[in-house]
Amino acid sequence: MKKRAEKIKMIVCDVDNTIIPSGYDAMSRRTAGVFKKAMEKGIRVVLNTGRHYTFLQESLFDDLPLDLIGTINGACVVKRDGTIIESHQMSETNMNTITDICIAHEIGLGFKFADAIVTYANHDKFVDGYVGKDSPNYHKVIDDTEKRTYHQKHGYPLGTFLIGDEAIIEPFNQIIPDLKFAWSYKDGYDVFLKSVNKSTSIERILREYGLQWENVIGFGDAGNDTAFIEKSGIGVAMGNAKDDVRAHCDIVAPTCLEDGVAAVLEELEIV
């Protein structure tokens, strides 16, 4: 592991429950400090999240001199100012299939378009489960559950998030073979093309920086993180990750609440 650690030139981190615990709006000072030390050594820090750019915590921009960011589960790479440098739209067929399923099973459906998150089914259920009515992000979600025409002017969505009963959603992994339904938190699922995932965004960023996968240490906690965890030179699952994520990693870190990312970077002497 020491030899692999010596090759690390880029730290890739999921955000929610990897560097920012649920219910918090910022990293711990320890984690922020470790990232600062890494960057002072010339190691790049890259965020790779399922979130839409407009839903990233503002504290991240205060704590990190972000350059390139992977968003929407690898379907979009943006610059710090939100400028898109690469994106991958879903097909009309996939969009319609997901919409029909969510209407039939009363699942909250939010599509992540390039510029906004827009609901096509069960708006209130989606917003309650995704951001909560008291969240400042509540009004960022556009309700188009009546007409469902947002894609006609803005292109097809880049990603999807579902809010609903896990027992109903989980079987869809077998029903729609080209889509991945990845558990994110209780009754919350990211949905994306199997051909476009969180490794897709990192591959673009690696090309931008002239690096290879062996130069990456990747941290994540959920099913949508496994694609880049298993390709990383050192793949790390958080202590709060499920077994299916741990199966793809080299190291299991302490939990997010225990500053697991910082602990591993310090233990491997990367910082």
MARMIPA-996493 format. One line per 5 residues: number of its first residue (from 1); their letters; for each residue y, z, x of N, C-alpha, C. Coordinates in pm, 1 decimal. Layout:
REM residues N
NUM) A) Y,Z,X,Y,Z,X,Y,Z,X ~ ...;
REM end
This chain:
REM residues 271
1) MKKRA) -121.7,0.0,82.0,0.0,0.0,0.0,126.9,0.0,85.5 ~ 119.5,65.6,202.6,235.7,72.4,290.4,278.0,-66.8,335.5 ~ 179.1,-153.2,370.8,211.1,-288.7,415.1,277.9,-368.5,303.9 ~ 228.7,-349.0,180.0,290.0,-418.2,66.3,431.6,-366.9,42.8 ~ 451.1,-237.1,59.8,583.4,-178.2,38.3,685.7,-232.9,137.2;
6) EKIKM) 640.7,-265.3,257.3,732.4,-318.4,359.6,786.4,-456.3,322.8 ~ 716.8,-528.1,231.1,758.3,-662.2,192.4,854.8,-663.0,71.8 ~ 877.8,-547.2,12.5,956.8,-541.5,-110.2,1103.9,-570.7,-82.7 ~ 1155.5,-670.1,-156.5,1296.1,-707.8,-146.2,1363.7,-711.7,-283.1 ~ 1284.8,-685.8,-388.3,1341.5,-688.2,-522.9,1267.9,-588.1,-612.1;
11) IVCDV) 1344.9,-504.4,-679.7,1292.1,-407.5,-775.6,1318.2,-462.9,-914.9 ~ 1212.1,-481.3,-992.4,1225.3,-533.4,-1128.6,1186.3,-423.4,-1226.7 ~ 1274.7,-394.8,-1320.9,1248.9,-286.2,-1415.2,1272.8,-327.7,-1559.2 ~ 1177.5,-295.4,-1644.2,1204.0,-291.1,-1786.5,1309.6,-182.8,-1807.9 ~ 1371.0,-180.0,-1926.8,1477.4,-82.3,-1952.9,1427.6,34.4,-2037.2;
16) DNTII) 1395.8,9.0,-2163.4,1363.3,117.1,-2256.6,1232.4,186.1,-2221.0 ~ 1240.8,317.4,-2203.7,1126.5,401.7,-2169.4,1067.7,370.2,-2032.4 ~ 1145.9,297.0,-1952.0,1111.1,276.6,-1811.6,1219.4,337.9,-1723.8 ~ 1345.2,298.5,-1746.4,1454.8,365.0,-1674.5,1547.6,442.3,-1768.5 ~ 1542.6,410.9,-1898.0,1621.5,487.4,-1996.3,1526.5,538.7,-2104.8;
21) PSGYD) 1510.6,670.6,-2114.1,1418.5,725.2,-2214.2,1467.8,701.6,-2356.8 ~ 1374.9,700.5,-2449.4,1409.3,686.5,-2590.7,1505.1,798.4,-2631.5 ~ 1612.1,759.7,-2702.0,1710.3,857.3,-2746.0,1824.7,878.0,-2649.0 ~ 1815.4,819.3,-2529.9,1921.4,829.4,-2429.5,1996.6,696.6,-2422.3 ~ 2117.0,699.1,-2366.4,2194.0,575.9,-2354.0,2227.8,540.9,-2209.3;
26) AMSRR) 2166.5,612.5,-2114.7,2194.6,584.9,-1973.9,2079.3,632.8,-1886.4 ~ 2072.2,577.7,-1766.1,1976.3,624.6,-1667.1,2014.0,763.9,-1620.3 ~ 1917.4,833.0,-1562.6,1947.8,961.0,-1499.2,2028.0,934.6,-1372.4 ~ 2098.9,1035.0,-1326.9,2176.1,1019.6,-1203.2,2081.9,998.5,-1084.4 ~ 1963.0,1055.9,-1091.3,1867.3,1036.1,-982.4,1826.9,889.7,-973.1;
31) TAGVF) 1791.4,830.1,-1086.4,1749.1,689.8,-1086.6,1863.1,599.0,-1042.0 ~ 1982.4,622.3,-1094.6,2098.3,541.2,-1054.9,2124.0,554.0,-904.8 ~ 2106.3,674.8,-852.0,2129.1,697.1,-709.4,2027.5,625.6,-622.7 ~ 1903.3,623.7,-666.6,1798.1,554.3,-591.4,1823.4,403.8,-590.6 ~ 1866.2,349.8,-704.7,1899.0,206.9,-709.5,2014.2,175.2,-614.5;
36) KKAME) 2112.4,262.6,-608.9,2225.8,240.3,-519.3,2179.5,236.4,-374.2 ~ 2090.6,327.8,-337.7,2038.0,329.6,-200.8,1961.5,201.0,-170.4 ~ 1883.8,154.1,-269.5,1807.0,31.0,-250.0,1900.1,-87.1,-224.9 ~ 2004.9,-97.8,-305.5,2098.1,-209.7,-290.5,2174.7,-202.2,-159.4 ~ 2200.3,-82.5,-111.6,2267.4,-66.8,18.1,2178.4,-116.8,131.6;
41) KGIRV) 2046.0,-117.0,107.1,1950.2,-168.3,205.7,1926.0,-318.0,188.6 ~ 1994.6,-379.4,92.1,1979.0,-522.7,69.3,1868.6,-558.4,-28.9 ~ 1813.2,-458.1,-94.8,1709.0,-481.6,-195.0,1775.2,-506.7,-329.9 ~ 1738.4,-614.1,-395.5,1797.1,-647.5,-525.3,1732.6,-565.0,-636.7 ~ 1813.7,-529.7,-735.3,1765.1,-458.4,-854.2,1787.3,-549.4,-974.4;
46) VLNTG) 1678.1,-581.4,-1044.0,1683.3,-675.2,-1155.9,1628.1,-607.9,-1281.5 ~ 1699.7,-620.5,-1391.6,1651.7,-572.4,-1520.2,1577.7,-685.2,-1589.9 ~ 1466.1,-651.8,-1653.5,1384.5,-751.2,-1722.4,1340.7,-689.2,-1854.7 ~ 1412.9,-720.0,-1960.3,1400.4,-646.4,-2084.8,1365.7,-734.9,-2204.4 ~ 1313.7,-674.1,-2306.4,1293.5,-745.0,-2431.8,1420.5,-751.8,-2513.2;
51) RHYTF) 1519.2,-674.3,-2474.3,1644.6,-667.8,-2548.6,1723.4,-797.9,-2541.6 ~ 1801.5,-820.2,-2644.6,1902.7,-925.6,-2642.6,2017.1,-878.4,-2554.1 ~ 2083.0,-971.1,-2487.1,2193.4,-935.1,-2397.7,2297.1,-847.7,-2467.7 ~ 2328.3,-877.5,-2591.7,2432.3,-803.2,-2664.4,2388.4,-661.8,-2700.5 ~ 2259.6,-630.2,-2681.3,2209.2,-496.5,-2712.0,2179.7,-414.7,-2586.6;
56) LQESL) 2214.2,-464.5,-2469.7,2196.7,-386.7,-2347.9,2292.2,-267.1,-2348.5 ~ 2243.8,-153.1,-2300.9,2328.0,-34.6,-2296.0,2447.1,-58.6,-2203.2 ~ 2566.5,-23.1,-2249.4,2688.3,-46.1,-2170.0,2683.5,28.2,-2037.7 ~ 2614.1,141.2,-2035.0,2607.6,220.7,-1912.1,2544.7,143.7,-1796.4 ~ 2455.1,48.6,-1828.4,2389.7,-27.9,-1722.8,2490.8,-109.0,-1641.9;
61) FDDLP) 2593.0,-158.5,-1708.2,2694.9,-238.2,-1640.1,2788.1,-149.6,-1557.1 ~ 2797.5,-23.2,-1595.1,2876.6,72.0,-1516.1,2799.1,118.6,-1393.6 ~ 2667.5,135.7,-1409.9,2585.9,192.4,-1302.8,2534.7,90.1,-1202.2 ~ 2523.2,-36.8,-1244.0,2462.8,-137.8,-1157.9,2550.7,-262.4,-1145.5 ~ 2564.5,-317.2,-1026.4,2636.0,-444.6,-1010.2,2542.1,-560.0,-1045.5;
66) LDLIG) 2506.5,-567.1,-1174.4,2407.0,-664.2,-1219.8,2451.2,-807.1,-1190.5 ~ 2357.9,-888.5,-1146.4,2384.4,-1029.3,-1119.3,2310.2,-1114.6,-1221.3 ~ 2178.3,-1121.3,-1211.1,2095.8,-1194.1,-1307.1,2008.8,-1095.6,-1384.8 ~ 1991.4,-1120.8,-1515.0,1917.5,-1030.4,-1602.2,1818.2,-1110.6,-1684.4 ~ 1693.2,-1066.2,-1687.2,1594.0,-1126.5,-1774.7,1600.6,-1058.5,-1910.6;
71) TINGA) 1615.3,-1135.5,-2016.6,1626.4,-1078.8,-2151.1,1528.3,-1148.1,-2246.3 ~ 1514.6,-1092.3,-2365.1,1432.3,-1148.5,-2473.5,1292.2,-1182.8,-2423.4 ~ 1232.2,-1086.5,-2351.5,1093.5,-1102.0,-2305.7,1070.2,-1227.9,-2222.4 ~ 1165.2,-1259.9,-2136.2,1147.9,-1373.1,-2046.8,1198.6,-1504.9,-2099.1 ~ 1239.4,-1507.4,-2226.0,1284.7,-1633.4,-2285.8,1427.7,-1667.6,-2248.9;
76) CVVKR) 1498.2,-1576.2,-2183.2,1638.3,-1602.1,-2150.5,1676.7,-1529.1,-2022.3 ~ 1744.3,-1600.1,-1932.6,1801.1,-1540.0,-1812.2,1951.4,-1558.3,-1819.9 ~ 2023.0,-1447.8,-1805.7,2168.6,-1453.3,-1817.1,2234.9,-1394.9,-1693.0 ~ 2359.6,-1435.1,-1673.8,2442.2,-1372.4,-1571.6,2503.5,-1245.1,-1629.1 ~ 2569.9,-1170.1,-1545.8,2630.2,-1043.9,-1587.3,2723.9,-1060.9,-1706.4;
81) DGTII) 2794.8,-1175.0,-1710.8,2891.5,-1197.4,-1818.9,2828.0,-1256.9,-1944.7 ~ 2695.3,-1272.1,-1945.0,2626.5,-1324.9,-2061.8,2602.6,-1474.7,-2059.0 ~ 2652.3,-1542.2,-1957.0,2629.6,-1685.7,-1945.3,2480.0,-1713.5,-1928.2 ~ 2426.0,-1801.7,-2010.8,2282.7,-1832.1,-2006.6,2255.0,-1936.1,-1898.5 ~ 2158.5,-1907.4,-1810.7,2122.0,-2005.3,-1708.3,1984.6,-2066.2,-1735.4;
86) ESHQM) 1905.9,-2002.3,-1824.3,1778.3,-2059.8,-1865.0,1736.8,-1997.8,-1998.3 ~ 1683.2,-2079.8,-2089.4,1635.2,-2026.3,-2216.4,1519.1,-2109.8,-2267.8 ~ 1435.8,-2047.8,-2351.0,1316.8,-2112.7,-2405.8,1309.8,-2084.0,-2555.5 ~ 1330.1,-2185.3,-2637.0,1327.1,-2167.3,-2781.4,1184.5,-2172.6,-2835.9 ~ 1163.1,-2099.4,-2943.5,1037.7,-2109.4,-3017.3,1037.5,-2240.6,-3094.8;
91) SETNM) 920.4,-2282.3,-3140.2,912.1,-2401.9,-3223.2,944.2,-2367.4,-3368.3 ~ 978.3,-2468.3,-3444.1,1003.5,-2447.7,-3587.0,877.8,-2396.1,-3656.7 ~ 762.7,-2446.7,-3615.6,636.9,-2402.8,-3676.2,614.3,-2253.6,-3655.7 ~ 633.6,-2206.3,-3532.8,616.3,-2064.1,-3504.7,716.9,-1978.9,-3580.7 ~ 840.2,-2025.1,-3586.4,942.5,-1951.7,-3660.6,903.9,-1937.9,-3807.9;
96) NTITD) 859.6,-2047.2,-3866.8,823.1,-2045.3,-4008.7,697.9,-1961.8,-4034.8 ~ 601.7,-1968.2,-3943.3,478.3,-1890.5,-3959.3,507.0,-1740.7,-3959.1 ~ 588.8,-1697.3,-3862.5,623.9,-1555.1,-3854.9,702.0,-1513.1,-3979.0 ~ 794.2,-1596.9,-4022.5,873.7,-1564.0,-4141.0,784.7,-1546.9,-4263.8 ~ 692.8,-1638.6,-4283.5,603.7,-1631.2,-4400.0,518.9,-1503.9,-4396.7;
101) ICIAH) 469.2,-1468.1,-4278.4,387.8,-1347.2,-4264.4,469.0,-1223.3,-4300.3 ~ 590.8,-1217.3,-4250.6,673.7,-1098.6,-4272.7,716.1,-1084.6,-4418.6 ~ 741.5,-1194.8,-4484.0,774.7,-1190.0,-4626.2,654.0,-1141.8,-4706.5 ~ 537.5,-1194.9,-4675.0,415.9,-1161.6,-4749.8,373.6,-1016.7,-4731.5 ~ 401.0,-958.2,-4615.0,352.7,-823.4,-4584.4,465.5,-719.5,-4577.2;
106) EIGLG) 585.6,-756.1,-4622.6,700.3,-664.4,-4625.4,729.5,-604.7,-4487.7 ~ 734.4,-692.3,-4389.4,763.8,-653.3,-4251.7,908.5,-688.8,-4219.3 ~ 978.7,-597.8,-4156.6,1115.1,-625.7,-4113.1,1114.1,-725.3,-3999.6 ~ 1190.0,-834.1,-4013.1,1187.1,-943.6,-3915.4,1326.3,-972.8,-3860.7 ~ 1338.9,-959.1,-3728.3,1463.2,-995.7,-3661.5,1436.7,-1101.3,-3556.4;
111) FKFAD) 1502.2,-1217.1,-3569.6,1490.9,-1321.8,-3468.6,1602.5,-1305.6,-3366.1 ~ 1567.3,-1322.5,-3239.0,1665.5,-1313.9,-3131.9,1709.5,-1454.4,-3094.4 ~ 1820.9,-1497.4,-3151.5,1879.5,-1626.2,-3117.3,1961.7,-1610.6,-2989.2 ~ 2009.9,-1720.8,-2933.8,2082.9,-1715.0,-2807.8,2205.8,-1625.4,-2817.0 ~ 2270.9,-1622.4,-2934.3,2396.9,-1550.1,-2945.8,2391.0,-1423.4,-3029.6;
116) AIVTY) 2282.0,-1400.0,-3103.3,2278.1,-1285.0,-3192.4,2136.9,-1257.0,-3240.6 ~ 2116.4,-1136.6,-3293.9,1992.6,-1102.8,-3362.5,2015.9,-1119.9,-3511.9 ~ 1926.6,-1194.0,-3577.0,1945.1,-1232.5,-3717.4,1816.3,-1202.7,-3794.7 ~ 1829.5,-1135.8,-3907.9,1710.7,-1105.1,-3988.3,1682.0,-1217.0,-4087.2 ~ 1551.4,-1247.6,-4099.6,1505.2,-1347.4,-4195.9,1416.1,-1285.0,-4303.9;
121) ANHDK) 1384.7,-1156.0,-4289.2,1302.7,-1087.9,-4389.8,1325.2,-937.4,-4381.0 ~ 1343.5,-874.0,-4496.8,1352.3,-727.7,-4506.3,1454.1,-668.2,-4408.2 ~ 1579.3,-706.4,-4429.9,1688.8,-668.5,-4339.2,1698.9,-517.9,-4320.3 ~ 1704.6,-440.7,-4429.2,1723.3,-295.8,-4418.9,1609.9,-230.0,-4341.7 ~ 1487.0,-274.5,-4366.1,1372.3,-218.5,-4295.8,1381.9,-247.3,-4146.4;
126) FVDGY) 1423.0,-369.5,-4113.9,1436.4,-405.5,-3973.2,1543.7,-321.1,-3904.8 ~ 1661.0,-314.7,-3963.4,1772.2,-243.8,-3899.9,1742.4,-94.8,-3887.2 ~ 1683.7,-36.1,-3990.7,1649.5,106.1,-3984.7,1554.2,135.1,-3869.4 ~ 1455.3,47.2,-3849.0,1356.2,69.6,-3744.7,1398.3,24.5,-3607.0 ~ 1488.5,-73.2,-3600.9,1527.4,-131.7,-3471.6,1645.0,-59.1,-3407.2;
131) VGKDS) 1748.4,-28.2,-3486.0,1865.3,38.6,-3429.2,1902.9,167.0,-3501.1 ~ 1868.4,179.8,-3629.5,1908.9,296.4,-3707.0,2047.2,277.4,-3767.0 ~ 2065.8,328.3,-3886.7,2191.9,305.8,-3957.5,2312.8,371.5,-3891.2 ~ 2288.0,472.8,-3812.0,2399.4,542.7,-3745.7,2433.9,483.6,-3609.3 ~ 2360.5,380.7,-3568.5,2384.0,320.9,-3436.5,2507.3,231.0,-3438.2;
136) PNYHK) 2583.5,229.5,-3327.2,2696.6,136.5,-3316.6,2652.9,-9.5,-3317.4 ~ 2522.6,-33.7,-3293.4,2469.9,-170.2,-3295.1,2429.6,-216.5,-3434.3 ~ 2440.6,-127.6,-3532.3,2395.2,-159.3,-3668.3,2457.6,-288.8,-3719.5 ~ 2587.1,-302.6,-3701.0,2657.7,-418.2,-3757.9,2647.4,-543.3,-3670.9 ~ 2579.6,-533.0,-3556.6,2557.6,-651.1,-3473.4,2446.4,-739.5,-3530.4;
141) VIDDT) 2361.2,-681.0,-3613.3,2250.0,-756.5,-3670.7,2298.9,-834.1,-3792.9 ~ 2281.0,-965.4,-3789.7,2327.2,-1052.7,-3898.5,2217.9,-1065.9,-4003.8 ~ 2254.7,-1047.9,-4129.6,2160.1,-1058.1,-4240.9,2160.5,-1200.4,-4296.3 ~ 2052.2,-1273.3,-4271.9,2036.8,-1407.5,-4328.2,1903.2,-1416.2,-4403.3 ~ 1867.7,-1306.3,-4468.7,1739.0,-1300.9,-4538.8,1739.2,-1381.1,-4668.6;
146) EKRTY) 1856.6,-1418.0,-4717.3,1861.9,-1494.9,-4842.2,1848.8,-1644.7,-4816.6 ~ 1929.6,-1698.3,-4725.3,1928.4,-1842.6,-4701.2,1835.8,-1883.0,-4585.9 ~ 1827.0,-1799.9,-4485.0,1744.5,-1829.5,-4365.5,1780.6,-1965.9,-4305.9 ~ 1906.5,-1984.8,-4278.7,1953.4,-2113.7,-4227.0,2023.7,-2102.3,-4091.1 ~ 2023.7,-1984.5,-4030.9,2098.1,-1964.3,-3906.5,2055.0,-2063.4,-3798.7;
151) HQKHG) 1926.5,-2095.8,-3794.4,1873.5,-2184.6,-3690.9,1926.6,-2327.1,-3701.4 ~ 1975.8,-2364.7,-3818.1,2022.5,-2501.9,-3836.0,2146.8,-2532.0,-3752.1 ~ 2226.5,-2430.3,-3723.8,2347.1,-2449.7,-3642.3,2333.4,-2392.6,-3502.0 ~ 2237.7,-2301.4,-3483.6,2231.3,-2228.9,-3356.3,2103.3,-2254.7,-3277.0 ~ 2017.9,-2344.4,-3325.9,1892.3,-2369.2,-3256.8,1788.3,-2266.3,-3294.6;
156) YPLGT) 1664.3,-2290.2,-3252.9,1555.8,-2199.9,-3289.7,1561.9,-2071.6,-3207.7 ~ 1504.7,-1964.8,-3260.8,1512.4,-1835.5,-3190.6,1437.8,-1836.2,-3057.8 ~ 1480.6,-1743.7,-2970.2,1418.1,-1727.8,-2839.3,1313.1,-1617.9,-2840.2 ~ 1316.3,-1533.7,-2942.0,1221.8,-1423.2,-2950.7,1225.2,-1358.9,-3087.0 ~ 1139.1,-1260.7,-3106.3,1121.8,-1198.0,-3236.5,1090.6,-1050.6,-3219.8;
161) FLIGD) 1134.9,-970.1,-3316.1,1092.8,-830.1,-3319.8,1054.9,-795.8,-3462.6 ~ 944.2,-722.2,-3477.5,894.3,-685.5,-3609.5,894.3,-534.0,-3627.4 ~ 928.7,-490.8,-3747.9,918.8,-350.1,-3785.1,824.9,-340.3,-3905.1 ~ 711.4,-270.0,-3886.4,617.1,-257.7,-3996.5,493.7,-179.6,-3956.3 ~ 403.5,-163.4,-4049.1,280.8,-87.2,-4028.9,196.6,-149.9,-3917.9;
166) EAIIE) 161.2,-71.4,-3816.2,83.1,-122.6,-3704.1,-52.1,-177.4,-3748.4 ~ -112.9,-114.2,-3848.8,-243.9,-159.2,-3896.6,-236.6,-298.5,-3957.7 ~ -119.2,-334.6,-4008.6,-99.8,-468.6,-4066.0,-64.2,-569.9,-3957.5 ~ 20.9,-530.4,-3863.8,71.1,-623.6,-3762.4,-32.2,-654.7,-3654.4 ~ -105.5,-554.7,-3608.4,-196.2,-572.1,-3494.8,-295.2,-687.7,-3511.1;
171) PFNQI) -356.8,-708.4,-3629.1,-454.0,-818.4,-3642.9,-396.2,-958.5,-3625.0 ~ -262.8,-971.3,-3631.8,-202.1,-1103.2,-3617.8,-222.8,-1160.8,-3478.1 ~ -258.9,-1075.3,-3380.6,-289.3,-1124.2,-3246.2,-404.6,-1223.7,-3248.4 ~ -497.7,-1206.1,-3341.7,-611.1,-1296.7,-3351.9,-583.5,-1414.3,-3445.6 ~ -491.6,-1395.2,-3539.5,-463.6,-1498.9,-3639.1,-378.7,-1612.5,-3581.2;
176) IPDLK) -284.3,-1579.6,-3494.3,-195.2,-1680.4,-3435.6,-217.7,-1680.4,-3284.2 ~ -309.4,-1761.5,-3233.3,-352.8,-1752.6,-3093.6,-246.9,-1783.0,-2988.5 ~ -145.3,-1862.3,-3021.6,-46.7,-1896.8,-2918.4,69.6,-1797.8,-2912.2 ~ 66.6,-1693.8,-2997.4,170.9,-1592.0,-2995.9,113.4,-1458.4,-2951.8 ~ 196.1,-1379.5,-2882.6,157.9,-1245.9,-2839.8,233.8,-1143.9,-2923.2;
181) FAWSY) 160.8,-1055.0,-2990.2,220.5,-944.7,-3064.1,203.6,-820.9,-2977.8 ~ 310.1,-778.5,-2910.5,302.3,-670.5,-2811.8,364.8,-542.4,-2866.3 ~ 285.1,-435.4,-2871.0,334.6,-306.1,-2916.1,449.2,-260.6,-2826.9 ~ 558.9,-216.6,-2888.6,672.9,-167.8,-2813.3,693.3,-18.5,-2834.9 ~ 690.0,23.4,-2958.9,691.3,165.1,-2995.9,632.3,174.9,-3135.6;
186) KDGYD) 619.9,294.8,-3190.1,553.8,312.5,-3319.7,614.8,221.3,-3425.6 ~ 529.8,134.9,-3483.5,569.0,40.8,-3588.7,671.7,-62.4,-3541.9 ~ 679.3,-84.8,-3410.3,770.7,-185.7,-3356.3,698.3,-279.1,-3261.3 ~ 708.7,-410.0,-3285.6,637.4,-509.1,-3204.6,729.9,-621.0,-3157.2 ~ 720.8,-651.7,-3028.6,780.4,-773.7,-2975.9,683.2,-888.3,-3000.1;
191) VFLKS) 735.4,-1004.1,-3037.2,651.1,-1122.2,-3057.3,709.5,-1236.5,-2975.2 ~ 624.3,-1302.4,-2896.3,672.5,-1411.0,-2812.0,558.5,-1506.4,-2781.1 ~ 591.9,-1625.5,-2736.8,491.5,-1722.7,-2696.4,416.2,-1672.3,-2573.2 ~ 286.0,-1692.5,-2572.7,208.8,-1652.1,-2456.3,249.2,-1731.2,-2332.5 ~ 302.4,-1849.7,-2354.2,344.0,-1934.6,-2241.6,481.3,-1896.6,-2187.5;
196) VNKST) 553.6,-1810.7,-2258.4,685.2,-1763.8,-2214.2,686.5,-1612.2,-2226.1 ~ 694.4,-1545.0,-2112.7,690.5,-1399.4,-2114.8,778.9,-1343.1,-2004.1 ~ 767.2,-1214.9,-1978.4,857.7,-1151.9,-1882.1,835.4,-1196.5,-1737.1 ~ 725.5,-1265.9,-1709.6,710.8,-1322.8,-1576.0,789.6,-1453.5,-1564.7 ~ 813.7,-1520.0,-1678.0,888.6,-1646.3,-1678.5,1029.4,-1625.4,-1625.4;
201) SIERI) 1096.7,-1520.8,-1674.0,1233.3,-1493.5,-1629.2,1237.4,-1455.5,-1482.0 ~ 1138.7,-1378.3,-1438.6,1138.1,-1336.9,-1297.4,1110.1,-1454.4,-1205.1 ~ 1027.5,-1547.7,-1248.1,1002.7,-1665.6,-1165.8,1131.6,-1744.1,-1143.1 ~ 1214.9,-1754.4,-1247.0,1343.9,-1823.2,-1230.3,1434.4,-1744.8,-1135.1 ~ 1436.6,-1612.9,-1149.7,1522.1,-1530.8,-1064.2,1472.8,-1532.8,-919.7;
206) LREYG) 1342.1,-1534.7,-899.7,1288.8,-1544.9,-763.9,1333.1,-1674.6,-697.2 ~ 1332.4,-1783.0,-773.4,1378.6,-1911.2,-716.9,1526.5,-1902.9,-679.4 ~ 1604.3,-1836.7,-763.3,1747.7,-1823.3,-736.1,1771.5,-1746.9,-605.5 ~ 1686.7,-1647.2,-579.8,1706.5,-1561.6,-462.7,1621.8,-1602.4,-341.8 ~ 1536.2,-1703.6,-359.0,1451.9,-1747.5,-248.9,1344.6,-1646.8,-210.2;
211) LQWEN) 1289.5,-1577.0,-310.1,1187.7,-1475.1,-285.4,1055.0,-1514.3,-350.0 ~ 950.8,-1435.0,-320.5,817.3,-1457.3,-374.7,772.6,-1333.1,-452.5 ~ 664.7,-1347.7,-529.0,613.4,-1233.5,-604.7,574.1,-1117.6,-513.2 ~ 529.0,-1146.8,-391.7,490.4,-1039.3,-300.4,609.3,-952.9,-260.8 ~ 729.3,-1003.2,-284.9,850.6,-926.9,-253.8,896.4,-837.2,-368.3;
216) VIGFG) 818.1,-833.7,-477.3,859.5,-762.0,-598.7,779.4,-634.1,-620.2 ~ 848.2,-527.6,-655.6,784.3,-411.7,-715.5,832.7,-406.8,-859.4 ~ 738.5,-410.8,-953.8,774.7,-421.9,-1094.5,731.4,-299.5,-1174.2 ~ 822.5,-249.2,-1258.5,798.4,-128.6,-1337.3,808.3,-159.9,-1486.5 ~ 711.8,-110.2,-1566.8,719.7,-128.1,-1711.1,632.1,-28.4,-1784.3;
221) DAGND) 648.2,-25.4,-1915.9,573.7,73.8,-1994.5,500.6,15.8,-2114.6 ~ 531.7,-107.6,-2154.8,477.6,-160.8,-2280.2,401.7,-291.0,-2257.5 ~ 336.5,-338.2,-2365.5,254.3,-457.0,-2356.5,328.8,-581.2,-2312.7 ~ 458.0,-588.5,-2341.8,535.0,-705.7,-2301.6,569.9,-703.8,-2152.5 ~ 535.9,-594.6,-2082.9,565.2,-584.1,-1939.7,448.0,-625.8,-1850.3;
226) TAFIE) 328.7,-638.3,-1908.6,211.2,-661.0,-1825.2,216.9,-793.1,-1748.8 ~ 283.5,-894.4,-1805.6,287.5,-1025.8,-1741.0,352.5,-1020.4,-1603.1 ~ 459.2,-940.8,-1588.7,523.5,-934.2,-1457.3,467.6,-819.7,-1372.7 ~ 413.3,-717.2,-1436.1,352.5,-608.8,-1359.0,234.6,-660.8,-1277.8 ~ 147.3,-741.1,-1339.8,27.1,-786.2,-1269.7,56.9,-890.5,-1162.6;
231) KSGIG) 171.3,-959.9,-1171.6,206.2,-1059.3,-1069.3,283.2,-998.9,-952.4 ~ 340.4,-881.9,-972.9,423.1,-819.9,-869.5,340.5,-780.4,-748.1 ~ 404.9,-784.9,-631.8,338.3,-738.6,-510.9,286.6,-597.2,-528.3 ~ 367.4,-513.9,-594.8,325.5,-379.6,-635.7,362.1,-365.1,-782.6 ~ 261.7,-352.2,-868.1,284.9,-336.9,-1011.2,270.3,-192.0,-1051.6;
236) VAMGN) 370.2,-141.8,-1125.7,372.9,0.3,-1160.7,384.2,17.9,-1311.3 ~ 292.4,96.8,-1368.5,300.2,134.4,-1508.9,354.6,275.9,-1517.4 ~ 442.3,299.2,-1612.6,498.5,431.9,-1629.7,392.9,526.7,-1686.1 ~ 410.1,655.0,-1661.1,316.4,754.5,-1711.1,310.2,759.0,-1862.2 ~ 414.1,707.9,-1929.1,417.4,703.1,-2075.1,360.6,572.6,-2129.8;
241) AKDDV) 304.8,487.2,-2042.6,249.2,359.0,-2085.9,111.0,377.7,-2147.0 ~ 73.9,283.9,-2235.8,-59.2,284.3,-2294.2,-161.0,231.3,-2192.7 ~ -289.5,252.0,-2223.7,-396.3,212.9,-2131.5,-398.0,63.7,-2102.4 ~ -359.2,-19.4,-2201.2,-363.3,-163.8,-2178.4,-260.9,-207.7,-2074.8 ~ -154.8,-130.1,-2056.8,-56.0,-159.5,-1953.2,-106.2,-108.0,-1818.6;
246) RAHCD) -161.0,9.1,-1819.0,-213.2,68.7,-1694.8,-322.7,-17.9,-1632.5 ~ -394.9,-90.6,-1715.1,-504.0,-174.7,-1665.0,-454.6,-286.0,-1574.5 ~ -324.9,-317.5,-1579.9,-270.1,-428.4,-1501.4,-191.8,-382.7,-1378.1 ~ -187.7,-251.4,-1352.7,-99.3,-201.7,-1247.1,-173.8,-157.7,-1121.5 ~ -97.7,-137.5,-1014.4,-150.5,-80.8,-890.3,-127.6,69.2,-884.2;
251) IVAPT) -18.5,113.2,-948.6,21.2,254.6,-944.3,62.4,298.8,-1084.0 ~ 27.1,423.0,-1119.1,80.8,484.0,-1240.8,186.7,584.9,-1198.0 ~ 309.1,564.1,-1241.0,420.8,649.6,-1204.5,428.7,770.1,-1297.6 ~ 506.0,871.3,-1262.3,540.3,973.7,-1360.8,612.2,908.3,-1479.2 ~ 632.6,981.1,-1586.0,694.9,924.3,-1705.1,840.9,890.1,-1680.8;
256) CLEDG) 896.3,816.4,-1774.9,1039.0,782.2,-1767.7,1125.0,908.4,-1765.9 ~ 1090.7,1004.7,-1851.0,1166.8,1130.2,-1854.9,1160.0,1206.3,-1723.0 ~ 1055.1,1180.2,-1645.9,1038.9,1246.5,-1516.4,1091.5,1160.4,-1401.1 ~ 1173.3,1059.4,-1434.3,1230.3,970.6,-1332.3,1120.9,902.1,-1250.6 ~ 1022.0,847.7,-1321.3,907.7,787.5,-1254.8,941.6,673.8,-1160.6;
261) VAAVL) 1038.7,590.6,-1197.0,1078.1,478.8,-1110.2,1131.2,532.1,-977.9 ~ 1222.5,627.2,-985.9,1279.4,685.5,-864.5,1171.7,752.5,-779.5 ~ 1080.3,821.9,-844.6,974.7,894.1,-772.0,888.1,798.9,-690.4 ~ 849.5,686.0,-749.7,764.1,589.7,-679.8,840.1,523.0,-564.7 ~ 963.1,483.9,-589.3,1041.3,420.8,-482.2,1062.6,513.7,-363.9;
266) EELEI) 1079.7,641.1,-393.5,1093.4,739.4,-285.1,960.5,762.8,-214.9 ~ 852.7,775.1,-290.8,722.5,802.1,-231.8,675.6,688.7,-141.3 ~ 703.8,564.2,-181.3,665.3,449.4,-99.6,764.5,421.2,12.9 ~ 871.7,501.4,18.3,977.1,487.9,119.7,1043.9,351.5,115.7 ~ 1054.7,298.9,-6.6,1128.7,173.1,-26.1,1278.7,201.4,-20.1;
271) V) 1316.9,323.4,-57.2,1456.1,368.3,-42.9,1462.0,489.2,49.0;
REM end
